[in-house]
Amino acid sequence: MRPARAFQRHASFQKGGNILREGEQPEHLHVLIDGWAAQCVTLVDGSRQTTAFLMPGDFCNGETTLLRRLDHGVVALTPVTIGTAMRERLIALLLDRPNVARAFLADDSC
């Protein structure tokens, strides 16, 4: 499987839109294709703390290939486009392409 083929479905979000919500159990893996987004956690007082900025090529929820529930949310900072793939397709890609697996596991931005 070619890496780009894993992310054939696309979705768009406006600035301020919630791409993923904290505590969600997404069935798909999301990669940012265009625009900027931020990972956020909700603090005890209800405010949000930004924990990471995401740019095109970054995974929004790469760790959910191992963890099923998100410990953060992802919000669009600009209009964004994301690509989505089923978790199983990513796992098949990682098994088929060891070099992609090494790069994926070395990515600690998510």
MOPAC internal coordinates of N, CA, C and O (Angstrom, degrees):
PM7 1SCF
backbone

  N    0.0000 0     0.00 0     0.00 0    0    0    0
  C    1.4471 1     0.00 0     0.00 0    1    0    0
  C    1.5245 1   108.75 1     0.00 0    2    1    0
  O    1.2310 1   120.45 1   -44.00 1    3    2    1
  N    1.3148 1   116.75 1   136.00 1    3    2    1
  C    1.4540 1   121.09 1   177.11 1    5    3    2
  C    1.5302 1   108.82 1   -80.13 1    6    5    3
  O    1.2310 1   119.70 1   -39.89 1    7    6    5
  N    1.3398 1   118.19 1   140.11 1    7    6    5
  C    1.4566 1   120.36 1  -177.17 1    9    7    6
  C    1.5265 1   114.05 1   -53.63 1   10    9    7
  O    1.2310 1   119.65 1   136.35 1   11   10    9
  N    1.3330 1   118.27 1   -43.65 1   11   10    9
  C    1.4649 1   120.53 1  -178.03 1   13   11   10
  C    1.5258 1   112.04 1   -65.04 1   14   13   11
  O    1.2310 1   119.55 1   152.19 1   15   14   13
  N    1.3134 1   118.47 1   -27.81 1   15   14   13
  C    1.4556 1   121.81 1  -178.28 1   17   15   14
  C    1.5249 1   111.79 1   -70.13 1   18   17   15
  O    1.2310 1   119.94 1   159.10 1   19   18   17
  N    1.3047 1   117.72 1   -20.90 1   19   18   17
  C    1.4626 1   120.41 1   179.91 1   21   19   18
  C    1.5284 1   111.29 1   -67.51 1   22   21   19
  O    1.2310 1   119.61 1   155.33 1   23   22   21
  N    1.3404 1   118.35 1   -24.67 1   23   22   21
  C    1.4624 1   122.76 1  -175.70 1   25   23   22
  C    1.5286 1   111.01 1  -114.77 1   26   25   23
  O    1.2310 1   120.32 1  -119.83 1   27   26   25
  N    1.3205 1   116.99 1    60.17 1   27   26   25
  C    1.4554 1   120.86 1  -175.95 1   29   27   26
  C    1.5239 1   113.56 1   -81.69 1   30   29   27
  O    1.2310 1   119.45 1   152.98 1   31   30   29
  N    1.3226 1   118.66 1   -27.02 1   31   30   29
  C    1.4649 1   120.80 1   179.99 1   33   31   30
  C    1.5170 1   109.76 1   -88.80 1   34   33   31
  O    1.2310 1   121.30 1   -41.92 1   35   34   33
  N    1.3450 1   115.11 1   138.08 1   35   34   33
  C    1.4581 1   120.62 1  -179.00 1   37   35   34
  C    1.5231 1   110.14 1  -122.51 1   38   37   35
  O    1.2310 1   121.24 1   -27.86 1   39   38   37
  N    1.3331 1   115.24 1   152.14 1   39   38   37
  C    1.4666 1   121.59 1   174.59 1   41   39   38
  C    1.5189 1   107.35 1  -141.07 1   42   41   39
  O    1.2310 1   120.90 1   -30.00 1   43   42   41
  N    1.3219 1   115.88 1   150.00 1   43   42   41
  C    1.4678 1   121.33 1   179.95 1   45   43   42
  C    1.5245 1   109.75 1  -117.08 1   46   45   43
  O    1.2310 1   121.23 1   -32.81 1   47   46   45
  N    1.3266 1   115.26 1   147.19 1   47   46   45
  C    1.4584 1   122.57 1   178.24 1   49   47   46
  C    1.5186 1   108.83 1  -134.95 1   50   49   47
  O    1.2310 1   120.47 1   -38.84 1   51   50   49
  N    1.3198 1   116.72 1   141.16 1   51   50   49
  C    1.4545 1   121.89 1   175.69 1   53   51   50
  C    1.5219 1   109.99 1   -80.95 1   54   53   51
  O    1.2310 1   120.53 1   -17.08 1   55   54   53
  N    1.3191 1   116.60 1   162.92 1   55   54   53
  C    1.4594 1   122.27 1   176.19 1   57   55   54
  C    1.5298 1   108.98 1   -52.67 1   58   57   55
  O    1.2310 1   120.74 1   -49.03 1   59   58   57
  N    1.3309 1   116.20 1   130.97 1   59   58   57
  C    1.4600 1   121.41 1  -179.88 1   61   59   58
  C    1.5193 1   114.17 1    89.11 1   62   61   59
  O    1.2310 1   120.19 1   171.79 1   63   62   61
  N    1.3243 1   117.23 1    -8.21 1   63   62   61
  C    1.4569 1   121.18 1  -179.02 1   65   63   62
  C    1.5248 1   112.08 1   -72.39 1   66   65   63
  O    1.2310 1   120.81 1   -36.92 1   67   66   65
  N    1.3277 1   116.06 1   143.08 1   67   66   65
  C    1.4661 1   121.08 1   176.71 1   69   67   66
  C    1.5213 1   109.37 1   -83.43 1   70   69   67
  O    1.2310 1   120.80 1   -66.63 1   71   70   69
  N    1.3205 1   116.07 1   113.37 1   71   70   69
  C    1.4586 1   121.95 1   177.52 1   73   71   70
  C    1.5203 1   109.06 1   -78.38 1   74   73   71
  O    1.2310 1   120.95 1   133.64 1   75   74   73
  N    1.3183 1   115.78 1   -46.36 1   75   74   73
  C    1.4650 1   123.13 1   176.61 1   77   75   74
  C    1.5208 1   107.71 1  -139.31 1   78   77   75
  O    1.2310 1   120.82 1   -32.68 1   79   78   77
  N    1.3260 1   116.03 1   147.32 1   79   78   77
  C    1.4648 1   120.29 1  -179.72 1   81   79   78
  C    1.5248 1   110.37 1  -109.26 1   82   81   79
  O    1.2310 1   121.51 1   -35.84 1   83   82   81
  N    1.3195 1   114.71 1   144.16 1   83   82   81
  C    1.4644 1   121.51 1   177.54 1   85   83   82
  C    1.5304 1   109.32 1   -56.34 1   86   85   83
  O    1.2310 1   120.10 1   -46.91 1   87   86   85
  N    1.3355 1   117.41 1   133.09 1   87   86   85
  C    1.4577 1   122.37 1  -179.30 1   89   87   86
  C    1.5158 1   114.02 1    88.72 1   90   89   87
  O    1.2310 1   120.11 1   170.12 1   91   90   89
  N    1.3281 1   117.40 1    -9.88 1   91   90   89
  C    1.4625 1   122.31 1   179.88 1   93   91   90
  C    1.5318 1   110.22 1   -66.24 1   94   93   91
  O    1.2310 1   121.13 1   -25.88 1   95   94   93
  N    1.3268 1   115.44 1   154.12 1   95   94   93
  C    1.4624 1   121.97 1   175.46 1   97   95   94
  C    1.5312 1   108.09 1  -117.36 1   98   97   95
  O    1.2310 1   120.21 1  -100.81 1   99   98   97
  N    1.3359 1   117.20 1    79.19 1   99   98   97
  C    1.4682 1   119.45 1  -175.10 1  101   99   98
  C    1.5253 1   112.60 1   -68.17 1  102  101   99
  O    1.2310 1   121.57 1   -39.22 1  103  102  101
  N    1.3276 1   114.60 1   140.78 1  103  102  101
  C    1.4666 1   120.53 1   176.43 1  105  103  102
  C    1.5162 1   110.99 1   -84.65 1  106  105  103
  O    1.2310 1   120.78 1   159.99 1  107  106  105
  N    1.3276 1   116.11 1   -20.01 1  107  106  105
  C    1.4580 1   121.22 1  -176.18 1  109  107  106
  C    1.5185 1   110.82 1  -112.39 1  110  109  107
  O    1.2310 1   121.45 1   -23.50 1  111  110  109
  N    1.3187 1   114.82 1   156.50 1  111  110  109
  C    1.4515 1   122.55 1   170.61 1  113  111  110
  C    1.5246 1   106.30 1   -93.27 1  114  113  111
  O    1.2310 1   120.01 1   -40.93 1  115  114  113
  N    1.3231 1   117.59 1   139.07 1  115  114  113
  C    1.4601 1   122.71 1  -177.07 1  117  115  114
  C    1.5227 1   109.98 1  -118.01 1  118  117  115
  O    1.2310 1   120.69 1   -47.65 1  119  118  117
  N    1.3246 1   116.29 1   132.35 1  119  118  117
  C    1.4593 1   121.38 1   174.89 1  121  119  118
  C    1.5304 1   107.35 1  -124.47 1  122  121  119
  O    1.2310 1   120.91 1   -42.57 1  123  122  121
  N    1.3213 1   115.86 1   137.43 1  123  122  121
  C    1.4583 1   121.52 1  -179.59 1  125  123  122
  C    1.5280 1   108.83 1   -77.25 1  126  125  123
  O    1.2310 1   120.56 1   -56.26 1  127  126  125
  N    1.3183 1   116.54 1   123.74 1  127  126  125
  C    1.4648 1   121.26 1  -179.44 1  129  127  126
  C    1.5249 1   110.94 1   -98.76 1  130  129  127
  O    1.2310 1   120.76 1   138.55 1  131  130  129
  N    1.3402 1   116.16 1   -41.45 1  131  130  129
  C    1.4617 1   120.41 1  -177.37 1  133  131  130
  C    1.5228 1   108.87 1  -145.94 1  134  133  131
  O    1.2310 1   120.31 1   -39.17 1  135  134  133
  N    1.3269 1   117.01 1   140.83 1  135  134  133
  C    1.4549 1   121.90 1   178.41 1  137  135  134
  C    1.5226 1   112.12 1    97.33 1  138  137  135
  O    1.2310 1   121.29 1     5.51 1  139  138  137
  N    1.3311 1   115.13 1  -174.49 1  139  138  137
  C    1.4642 1   122.57 1  -179.73 1  141  139  138
  C    1.5172 1   109.08 1  -124.18 1  142  141  139
  O    1.2310 1   121.01 1   -33.78 1  143  142  141
  N    1.3219 1   115.67 1   146.22 1  143  142  141
  C    1.4630 1   121.56 1   177.75 1  145  143  142
  C    1.5262 1   108.24 1  -140.45 1  146  145  143
  O    1.2310 1   121.14 1    -8.54 1  147  146  145
  N    1.3322 1   115.42 1   171.46 1  147  146  145
  C    1.4640 1   120.32 1   178.72 1  149  147  146
  C    1.5167 1   109.69 1  -135.92 1  150  149  147
  O    1.2310 1   121.18 1   -38.08 1  151  150  149
  N    1.3367 1   115.34 1   141.92 1  151  150  149
  C    1.4596 1   120.54 1   169.89 1  153  151  150
  C    1.5241 1   106.73 1   -87.53 1  154  153  151
  O    1.2310 1   120.51 1   -43.57 1  155  154  153
  N    1.3288 1   116.63 1   136.43 1  155  154  153
  C    1.4605 1   121.47 1  -177.86 1  157  155  154
  C    1.5117 1   110.30 1  -136.03 1  158  157  155
  O    1.2310 1   121.23 1   -29.17 1  159  158  157
  N    1.3254 1   115.26 1   150.83 1  159  158  157
  C    1.4562 1   121.43 1   171.06 1  161  159  158
  C    1.5222 1   107.84 1  -121.45 1  162  161  159
  O    1.2310 1   120.80 1   -31.36 1  163  162  161
  N    1.3175 1   116.07 1   148.64 1  163  162  161
  C    1.4555 1   121.10 1   178.45 1  165  163  162
  C    1.5203 1   108.84 1   -90.14 1  166  165  163
  O    1.2310 1   121.19 1   -52.73 1  167  166  165
  N    1.3264 1   115.33 1   127.27 1  167  166  165
  C    1.4552 1   121.06 1   179.74 1  169  167  166
  C    1.5288 1   110.59 1   -85.52 1  170  169  167
  O    1.2310 1   120.46 1   -11.79 1  171  170  169
  N    1.3075 1   116.73 1   168.21 1  171  170  169
  C    1.4588 1   122.56 1  -177.15 1  173  171  170
  C    1.5326 1   111.80 1   -55.79 1  174  173  171
  O    1.2310 1   120.25 1   143.46 1  175  174  173
  N    1.3361 1   117.12 1   -36.54 1  175  174  173
  C    1.4698 1   120.23 1  -178.67 1  177  175  174
  C    1.5280 1   113.10 1   -81.33 1  178  177  175
  O    1.2310 1   120.23 1  -176.95 1  179  178  177
  N    1.3499 1   117.16 1     3.05 1  179  178  177
  C    1.4613 1   121.24 1   178.12 1  181  179  178
  C    1.5148 1   114.67 1    92.86 1  182  181  179
  O    1.2310 1   120.19 1   169.97 1  183  182  181
  N    1.3218 1   117.23 1   -10.03 1  183  182  181
  C    1.4643 1   119.42 1   178.43 1  185  183  182
  C    1.5255 1   109.34 1   -77.02 1  186  185  183
  O    1.2310 1   121.13 1   -15.36 1  187  186  185
  N    1.3349 1   115.45 1   164.64 1  187  186  185
  C    1.4579 1   120.78 1   179.99 1  189  187  186
  C    1.5161 1   110.39 1  -107.74 1  190  189  187
  O    1.2310 1   121.01 1   -41.13 1  191  190  189
  N    1.3241 1   115.66 1   138.87 1  191  190  189
  C    1.4583 1   121.18 1   175.01 1  193  191  190
  C    1.5192 1   108.21 1  -114.57 1  194  193  191
  O    1.2310 1   120.59 1   -52.32 1  195  194  193
  N    1.3259 1   116.47 1   127.68 1  195  194  193
  C    1.4608 1   121.48 1   176.69 1  197  195  194
  C    1.5173 1   108.49 1   -77.42 1  198  197  195
  O    1.2310 1   120.89 1   -51.94 1  199  198  197
  N    1.3262 1   115.91 1   128.06 1  199  198  197
  C    1.4592 1   120.45 1  -179.23 1  201  199  198
  C    1.5233 1   112.66 1  -109.77 1  202  201  199
  O    1.2310 1   120.08 1   163.63 1  203  202  201
  N    1.3367 1   117.46 1   -16.37 1  203  202  201
  C    1.4686 1   120.55 1   178.85 1  205  203  202
  C    1.5199 1   109.30 1  -163.94 1  206  205  203
  O    1.2310 1   120.80 1   -30.84 1  207  206  205
  N    1.3038 1   116.07 1   149.16 1  207  206  205
  C    1.4571 1   122.45 1   171.94 1  209  207  206
  C    1.5245 1   107.84 1  -104.48 1  210  209  207
  O    1.2310 1   120.41 1   -40.98 1  211  210  209
  N    1.3142 1   116.82 1   139.02 1  211  210  209
  C    1.4615 1   122.22 1  -177.86 1  213  211  210
  C    1.5195 1   110.18 1  -114.84 1  214  213  211
  O    1.2310 1   120.98 1   -43.62 1  215  214  213
  N    1.3188 1   115.72 1   136.38 1  215  214  213
  C    1.4580 1   123.43 1   178.13 1  217  215  214
  C    1.5229 1   108.92 1  -120.45 1  218  217  215
  O    1.2310 1   119.85 1   -12.68 1  219  218  217
  N    1.3336 1   117.90 1   167.32 1  219  218  217
  C    1.4617 1   119.48 1   179.39 1  221  219  218
  C    1.5326 1   111.66 1   -51.10 1  222  221  219
  O    1.2310 1   121.83 1   -46.90 1  223  222  221
  N    1.3316 1   114.11 1   133.10 1  223  222  221
  C    1.4540 1   121.66 1  -178.17 1  225  223  222
  C    1.5183 1   113.04 1   101.01 1  226  225  223
  O    1.2310 1   120.20 1   162.82 1  227  226  225
  N    1.3313 1   117.22 1   -17.18 1  227  226  225
  C    1.4637 1   120.82 1   179.58 1  229  227  226
  C    1.5215 1   110.83 1   -80.31 1  230  229  227
  O    1.2310 1   120.80 1   -35.14 1  231  230  229
  N    1.3301 1   116.07 1   144.86 1  231  230  229
  C    1.4561 1   121.63 1   173.22 1  233  231  230
  C    1.5227 1   108.82 1   -81.58 1  234  233  231
  O    1.2310 1   120.61 1   -43.39 1  235  234  233
  N    1.3110 1   116.43 1   136.61 1  235  234  233
  C    1.4654 1   121.16 1   176.31 1  237  235  234
  C    1.5176 1   110.78 1   -81.24 1  238  237  235
  O    1.2310 1   120.30 1   151.34 1  239  238  237
  N    1.3060 1   117.03 1   -28.66 1  239  238  237
  C    1.4691 1   121.35 1  -174.87 1  241  239  238
  C    1.5213 1   111.73 1  -149.41 1  242  241  239
  O    1.2310 1   120.63 1  -134.54 1  243  242  241
  N    1.3173 1   116.40 1    45.46 1  243  242  241
  C    1.4620 1   120.14 1  -178.67 1  245  243  242
  C    1.5098 1   113.97 1   -60.76 1  246  245  243
  O    1.2310 1   120.30 1   148.95 1  247  246  245
  N    1.3314 1   117.04 1   -31.05 1  247  246  245
  C    1.4563 1   120.01 1  -178.68 1  249  247  246
  C    1.5191 1   112.78 1   -69.99 1  250  249  247
  O    1.2310 1   119.57 1   166.23 1  251  250  249
  N    1.3292 1   118.42 1   -13.77 1  251  250  249
  C    1.4699 1   119.13 1   179.66 1  253  251  250
  C    1.5181 1   112.15 1   -74.72 1  254  253  251
  O    1.2310 1   120.23 1   177.17 1  255  254  253
  N    1.3297 1   117.16 1    -2.83 1  255  254  253
  C    1.4602 1   117.53 1   169.84 1  257  255  254
  C    1.5182 1   108.95 1   -69.08 1  258  257  255
  O    1.2310 1   120.48 1   157.63 1  259  258  257
  N    1.3329 1   116.69 1   -22.37 1  259  258  257
  C    1.4585 1   122.18 1   177.54 1  261  259  258
  C    1.5268 1   111.39 1  -110.05 1  262  261  259
  O    1.2310 1   120.51 1   136.73 1  263  262  261
  N    1.3356 1   116.62 1   -43.27 1  263  262  261
  C    1.4619 1   121.88 1   179.51 1  265  263  262
  C    1.5206 1   108.46 1  -100.01 1  266  265  263
  O    1.2310 1   119.78 1   -41.01 1  267  266  265
  N    1.2965 1   118.03 1   138.99 1  267  266  265
  C    1.4603 1   120.71 1  -175.74 1  269  267  266
  C    1.5326 1   113.84 1   -89.19 1  270  269  267
  O    1.2310 1   119.80 1   155.66 1  271  270  269
  N    1.3310 1   117.98 1   -24.34 1  271  270  269
  C    1.4637 1   120.81 1  -175.71 1  273  271  270
  C    1.5288 1   109.26 1  -116.60 1  274  273  271
  O    1.2310 1   120.73 1   -46.78 1  275  274  273
  N    1.3406 1   116.21 1   133.22 1  275  274  273
  C    1.4583 1   120.26 1  -178.92 1  277  275  274
  C    1.5202 1   111.43 1   -73.05 1  278  277  275
  O    1.2310 1   120.67 1   -43.95 1  279  278  277
  N    1.3221 1   116.32 1   136.05 1  279  278  277
  C    1.4519 1   120.85 1   174.81 1  281  279  278
  C    1.5271 1   110.58 1   -99.25 1  282  281  279
  O    1.2310 1   120.51 1  -166.61 1  283  282  281
  N    1.3325 1   116.64 1    13.39 1  283  282  281
  C    1.4601 1   122.69 1   179.34 1  285  283  282
  C    1.5286 1   108.73 1  -153.20 1  286  285  283
  O    1.2310 1   120.94 1   -15.84 1  287  286  285
  N    1.3096 1   115.80 1   164.16 1  287  286  285
  C    1.4550 1   121.80 1   171.76 1  289  287  286
  C    1.5215 1   108.49 1  -108.78 1  290  289  287
  O    1.2310 1   120.68 1   -12.79 1  291  290  289
  N    1.3252 1   116.31 1   167.21 1  291  290  289
  C    1.4609 1   121.38 1   176.41 1  293  291  290
  C    1.5232 1   107.36 1  -130.95 1  294  293  291
  O    1.2310 1   120.87 1   -54.30 1  295  294  293
  N    1.3270 1   115.95 1   125.70 1  295  294  293
  C    1.4623 1   122.04 1  -178.16 1  297  295  294
  C    1.5237 1   109.11 1  -121.95 1  298  297  295
  O    1.2310 1   120.60 1   -36.49 1  299  298  297
  N    1.3356 1   116.45 1   143.51 1  299  298  297
  C    1.4632 1   121.84 1   179.81 1  301  299  298
  C    1.5303 1   109.65 1   -77.27 1  302  301  299
  O    1.2310 1   120.43 1   -53.34 1  303  302  301
  N    1.3172 1   116.77 1   126.66 1  303  302  301
  C    1.4657 1   121.35 1   176.15 1  305  303  302
  C    1.5202 1   111.30 1   -89.83 1  306  305  303
  O    1.2310 1   120.91 1   156.13 1  307  306  305
  N    1.3188 1   115.87 1   -23.87 1  307  306  305
  C    1.4643 1   124.39 1   175.62 1  309  307  306
  C    1.5306 1   105.30 1  -136.87 1  310  309  307
  O    1.2310 1   119.46 1    -7.42 1  311  310  309
  N    1.3258 1   118.64 1   172.58 1  311  310  309
  C    1.4676 1   117.04 1   170.20 1  313  311  310
  C    1.5302 1   108.37 1   -58.02 1  314  313  311
  O    1.2310 1   120.14 1   -46.89 1  315  314  313
  N    1.3394 1   117.35 1   133.11 1  315  314  313
  C    1.4615 1   120.57 1  -176.61 1  317  315  314
  C    1.5260 1   111.20 1  -130.09 1  318  317  315
  O    1.2310 1   122.02 1   -22.69 1  319  318  317
  N    1.3061 1   113.73 1   157.31 1  319  318  317
  C    1.4607 1   122.26 1   169.93 1  321  319  318
  C    1.5140 1   106.69 1  -123.08 1  322  321  319
  O    1.2310 1   121.00 1   -46.94 1  323  322  321
  N    1.3210 1   115.70 1   133.06 1  323  322  321
  C    1.4608 1   120.12 1   176.57 1  325  323  322
  C    1.5149 1   108.99 1  -120.16 1  326  325  323
  O    1.2310 1   121.45 1   -26.09 1  327  326  325
  N    1.3179 1   114.83 1   153.91 1  327  326  325
  C    1.4607 1   121.69 1   170.74 1  329  327  326
  C    1.5128 1   107.52 1  -106.03 1  330  329  327
  O    1.2310 1   120.59 1   -35.79 1  331  330  329
  N    1.3165 1   116.47 1   144.21 1  331  330  329
  C    1.4592 1   119.78 1   179.59 1  333  331  330
  C    1.5234 1   109.91 1  -123.79 1  334  333  331
  O    1.2310 1   121.38 1   -30.93 1  335  334  333
  N    1.3166 1   114.96 1   149.07 1  335  334  333
  C    1.4669 1   121.88 1   176.83 1  337  335  334
  C    1.5196 1   108.12 1  -145.78 1  338  337  335
  O    1.2310 1   120.89 1   -32.03 1  339  338  337
  N    1.3136 1   115.91 1   147.97 1  339  338  337
  C    1.4568 1   120.12 1   175.04 1  341  339  338
  C    1.5248 1   109.05 1   -66.21 1  342  341  339
  O    1.2310 1   120.15 1   -36.55 1  343  342  341
  N    1.3090 1   117.32 1   143.45 1  343  342  341
  C    1.4619 1   123.48 1   179.99 1  345  343  342
  C    1.5310 1   110.32 1   -52.85 1  346  345  343
  O    1.2310 1   120.71 1   139.41 1  347  346  345
  N    1.3317 1   116.25 1   -40.59 1  347  346  345
  C    1.4632 1   120.67 1  -177.84 1  349  347  346
  C    1.5286 1   111.60 1   -63.69 1  350  349  347
  O    1.2310 1   120.26 1   146.12 1  351  350  349
  N    1.3396 1   117.12 1   -33.88 1  351  350  349
  C    1.4692 1   119.94 1   178.30 1  353  351  350
  C    1.5214 1   110.61 1   -67.37 1  354  353  351
  O    1.2310 1   120.62 1   141.35 1  355  354  353
  N    1.3387 1   116.41 1   -38.65 1  355  354  353
  C    1.4584 1   118.90 1   177.97 1  357  355  354
  C    1.5232 1   110.43 1   -66.14 1  358  357  355
  O    1.2310 1   120.28 1   136.27 1  359  358  357
  N    1.3068 1   117.08 1   -43.73 1  359  358  357
  C    1.4637 1   120.30 1   179.42 1  361  359  358
  C    1.5319 1   110.17 1   -60.36 1  362  361  359
  O    1.2310 1   120.23 1   137.65 1  363  362  361
  N    1.3399 1   117.17 1   -42.35 1  363  362  361
  C    1.4674 1   120.70 1   177.72 1  365  363  362
  C    1.5295 1   110.48 1   -62.61 1  366  365  363
  O    1.2310 1   120.47 1   139.15 1  367  366  365
  N    1.3304 1   116.71 1   -40.85 1  367  366  365
  C    1.4640 1   120.73 1   178.22 1  369  367  366
  C    1.5235 1   110.83 1   -62.65 1  370  369  367
  O    1.2310 1   120.45 1   135.34 1  371  370  369
  N    1.3384 1   116.75 1   -44.66 1  371  370  369
  C    1.4654 1   120.59 1  -178.72 1  373  371  370
  C    1.5297 1   111.30 1   -64.69 1  374  373  371
  O    1.2310 1   120.17 1   143.49 1  375  374  373
  N    1.3214 1   117.28 1   -36.51 1  375  374  373
  C    1.4626 1   120.65 1   178.46 1  377  375  374
  C    1.5257 1   111.44 1   -71.32 1  378  377  375
  O    1.2310 1   120.87 1   146.25 1  379  378  377
  N    1.3418 1   115.95 1   -33.75 1  379  378  377
  C    1.4607 1   121.45 1  -177.51 1  381  379  378
  C    1.5298 1   112.22 1   -80.19 1  382  381  379
  O    1.2310 1   120.30 1   150.80 1  383  382  381
  N    1.3217 1   117.03 1   -29.20 1  383  382  381
  C    1.4670 1   121.82 1  -174.64 1  385  383  382
  C    1.5319 1   110.56 1  -125.58 1  386  385  383
  O    1.2310 1   119.50 1   -91.21 1  387  386  385
  N    1.3256 1   118.57 1    88.79 1  387  386  385
  C    1.4687 1   121.10 1  -178.16 1  389  387  386
  C    1.5296 1   113.85 1   -56.18 1  390  389  387
  O    1.2310 1   120.12 1   145.99 1  391  390  389
  N    1.3359 1   117.37 1   -34.01 1  391  390  389
  C    1.4687 1   119.47 1   179.91 1  393  391  390
  C    1.5324 1   110.80 1   -66.70 1  394  393  391
  O    1.2310 1   120.06 1   143.41 1  395  394  393
  N    1.3194 1   117.49 1   -36.59 1  395  394  393
  C    1.4636 1   120.93 1   176.37 1  397  395  394
  C    1.5282 1   109.18 1   -68.64 1  398  397  395
  O    1.2310 1   120.16 1   140.03 1  399  398  397
  N    1.3224 1   117.30 1   -39.97 1  399  398  397
  C    1.4698 1   121.49 1   178.74 1  401  399  398
  C    1.5280 1   110.50 1   -60.91 1  402  401  399
  O    1.2310 1   120.26 1   136.64 1  403  402  401
  N    1.3275 1   117.11 1   -43.36 1  403  402  401
  C    1.4695 1   119.92 1   178.92 1  405  403  402
  C    1.5234 1   110.78 1   -62.76 1  406  405  403
  O    1.2310 1   120.31 1   136.62 1  407  406  405
  N    1.3195 1   117.01 1   -43.38 1  407  406  405
  C    1.4646 1   120.42 1   179.64 1  409  407  406
  C    1.5231 1   110.85 1   -65.75 1  410  409  407
  O    1.2310 1   120.44 1   139.81 1  411  410  409
  N    1.3141 1   116.75 1   -40.19 1  411  410  409
  C    1.4679 1   121.26 1   179.83 1  413  411  410
  C    1.5269 1   110.29 1   -63.64 1  414  413  411
  O    1.2310 1   120.38 1   134.48 1  415  414  413
  N    1.3202 1   116.88 1   -45.52 1  415  414  413
  C    1.4609 1   120.24 1  -177.98 1  417  415  414
  C    1.5224 1   112.36 1   -71.60 1  418  417  415
  O    1.2310 1   120.09 1   155.34 1  419  418  417
  N    1.3270 1   117.44 1   -24.66 1  419  418  417
  C    1.4534 1   120.73 1   178.37 1  421  419  418
  C    1.5173 1   112.19 1   -80.73 1  422  421  419
  O    1.2310 1   119.68 1   164.31 1  423  422  421
  N    1.3322 1   118.22 1   -15.69 1  423  422  421
  C    1.4589 1   122.76 1  -178.53 1  425  423  422
  C    1.5200 1   109.69 1   -77.28 1  426  425  423
  O    1.2310 1   120.63 1   -69.44 1  427  426  425
  N    1.3352 1   116.40 1   110.56 1  427  426  425
  C    1.4638 1   119.85 1  -179.83 1  429  427  426
  C    1.5186 1   112.03 1  -108.34 1  430  429  427
  O    1.2310 1   120.17 1  -162.60 1  431  430  429
  N    1.3406 1   117.27 1    17.40 1  431  430  429
  C    1.4680 1   119.74 1  -177.32 1  433  431  430
  C    1.5236 1   113.02 1   -76.89 1  434  433  431
  O    1.2310 1   119.97 1   165.21 1  435  434  433
  N    1.3107 1   117.67 1   -14.79 1  435  434  433
  C    1.4687 1   119.09 1  -178.48 1  437  435  434
  C    1.4772 1   108.59 1   -99.30 1  438  437  435
  O    1.2310 1   120.10 1   180.00 1  439  438  437

